[in-house]
């Protein structure tokens, strides 16, 4: 056993030296290979690699995955109207140049996050200070985001960082301007509602006037047509009456008298004050219509 102990110790030492000469780069990492404290190579492809054992060469790993920075507290930023807004944001970024990133920040990711947050605050102030509340909240929000992303990307590139996206997650009003903003919004909504009501009333009057005009035109045409037809009917009736009278004047007089009786006595409790020998009753007791000789 004592004979094999030195050989076993030598084998362990050899294995330790060999293991220190190998390193693995994972898919999510980039590796910086240092030779006597100086960066000799940057490795971004995953795989198994070899190097000299420490202290001749050593390896530092950097995470190259997409990372997120979220604002801890909303940033208080002033608009062009001297009104304060509370803006909450998040940023997506990754290490673009491992060598430059390590030279700037070392392996301390907190330092990189603090530097990026400072740059984002500066870009937010520069973009929001020249805009009104309405522009920041609604009309130019996309343009504002693009300006911030462009500014932060340019300032982060020399640090070895690639800023992928910047988003304004929430924009709130401070307490001192919330009431004034709500009052202004309420006044604008009321003004819009009044405009719509006035427009609707005008349309209603126009539609009603148009309907009345068409109604009068239809009634006028109908009345004219009815009068024309009534006149034609009266003419035909007069012609028929004339023809009938010409054929038998006695029967025509008798028929018209019966029609007069029917009309006169169709109403209950009707009273006529007439002389019995008047012409109205000439067919009452005599079908021939001859009046009796007056009594002496």
Phi, psi and omega in degrees: 000318179294333178293322184272350183296313178300322179294321179294318178297318179297321178296319179297319180296318179297316179296320179296319179294317180297318180294327178285346178269357180241146173210154184243132175256119180277167183297330185270356186243160165242146183241137173252121180264117182258139174238109181055043176085000181244138180291118181261328185204146173249126184241123179243346180274132180291150178153186179261131183229164181237153180206174174282150181291155175301150006270011183289317179218144174217168189235139173239131181258140176234136180283120181257012178286163177290129183239161185236136172245123177245140179292130179293313178233147178302139179281133178267110187231142185263140179270181178293340178271009181064035176245140185270138175238148175255114187245127177250134187220170168214155185228138174254128182212163176210164178282121182263321180233098184301320181297311181294322178298316182292323178297325183280313188243351188069217178259016183267102180288335179296323178296320178295320180295317179296320179295317180294319178298321178296319179294322179294319178298318179296316180294322177297313180299316182295324183278324185277328185298337183259009183236157177276172179298317180299318180295319181292318186283321189229294196292326184237030183293318179294318178297320178300315179297318180296320179296317180295316179299316180296317182293316182292322180297318180295321182282336181271341182300317178293350179266002182080019184242138176250113177274116186274317186204148174229130180228138173270107187284322182206139177234117181241155174271147173286165186299323186289338182250354182299315182296316181295322179294316179296320178296319179294318177297320179296318178296320179294320179293321178295319179298318178294320179295318178296321178297318179293322178296315180298317177297319179294321178295319178297316177297321179298314179297319179296315180294319180295317178297319178296320179294319178297318179298315179296323178298315179297320178296317180295316179296320180296316178296319180295320180294316179299317180294320179294320178295320178297316179292322179295318178298317178297319179295318178297322178297315178296319179296318178297321178295319179294318178299316181297319179295317179296317180297325179291329180285317183210090181296325181295314180294324180296317178296320178296316181295318181292325178293319177298320178296324177292320176301317182297317180291322184288325185253015179284338180267131179295151178059031177280145182231129177240130176254094183223158175282137181301331181263020177287165182292338180296328184258021185289339175257007186290312180248359184220113183293338180279344178083018180270132180280134176294153180294137181297144182289143178265000000 
